[in-house]
């Protein structure tokens, strides 16, 4: 059960990092909002981290 909490934390951290770095590089003329594509990219990053941190072997049962 402890692994699931760490996995959730890392997945959320990855999504937030994508959103942060995606909005930090914008100029003032482009605006500071979050685009739909950036949200999709953050979700994909979170899902990738969730999948890559999946425990293997008997711990996954």
LOKE-105155 format. One record per residue (C-alpha): residue in three letters; x, y, z. Coordinates in steps of 0.05 Angstrom, whole numbers. Each point is the difference from the previous one (the first is absolute). Layout:
BEGIN
(node "ALA"; (X; Y; Z)) ...
//
This chain:
BEGIN
(node "UNK"; (0; 0; 0)) (node "UNK"; (58; 46; 14)) (node "UNK"; (24; -7; -72)) (node "UNK"; (-65; 27; -27)) (node "UNK"; (7; 64; 41)) (node "UNK"; (70; 11; -26)) (node "UNK"; (-23; -14; -71)) (node "UNK"; (-56; 50; 6)) (node "UNK"; (48; 52; 28)) (node "UNK"; (50; -10; -56)) (node "UNK"; (-54; 1; -54)) (node "UNK"; (-29; 64; 26)) (node "UNK"; (69; 31; 6)) (node "UNK"; (15; -18; -73)) (node "UNK"; (-65; 31; -24)) (node "UNK"; (12; 64; 40)) (node "UNK"; (71; 4; -26)) (node "UNK"; (-24; -3; -72)) (node "UNK"; (-51; 55; 14)) (node "UNK"; (51; 43; 36)) (node "UNK"; (54; -5; -53)) (node "UNK"; (-52; 7; -56)) (node "UNK"; (-25; 66; 27)) (node "UNK"; (67; 28; 25)) (node "UNK"; (29; 8; -70)) (node "UNK"; (-56; 42; -29)) (node "UNK"; (8; 74; -16)) (node "UNK"; (-48; 53; 24)) (node "UNK"; (-33; 6; -69)) (node "UNK"; (-20; -73; 0)) (node "UNK"; (-35; 3; 67)) (node "UNK"; (10; -40; 63)) (node "UNK"; (-57; -49; -6)) (node "UNK"; (2; -75; -6)) (node "UNK"; (-19; -27; -68)) (node "UNK"; (-38; -64; -12)) (node "UNK"; (60; -32; -33)) (node "UNK"; (42; 14; 62)) (node "UNK"; (-52; -34; 44)) (node "UNK"; (0; -61; -45)) (node "UNK"; (76; -2; 1)) (node "UNK"; (0; 4; 76)) (node "UNK"; (-50; -57; 4)) (node "UNK"; (42; -43; -47)) (node "UNK"; (62; 14; 43)) (node "UNK"; (-37; -19; 63)) (node "UNK"; (-25; -65; -32)) (node "UNK"; (70; -16; -24)) (node "UNK"; (29; 9; 69)) (node "UNK"; (-57; -42; 29)) (node "UNK"; (16; -56; -48)) (node "UNK"; (75; 3; 8)) (node "UNK"; (-3; -2; 76)) (node "UNK"; (-44; -62; 1)) (node "UNK"; (30; -53; 46)) (node "UNK"; (18; -66; -32)) (node "UNK"; (-4; -72; 22)) (node "UNK"; (-41; -21; 61)) (node "UNK"; (-7; 71; 27)) (node "UNK"; (-50; 18; -55)) (node "UNK"; (-51; -51; 24)) 
//
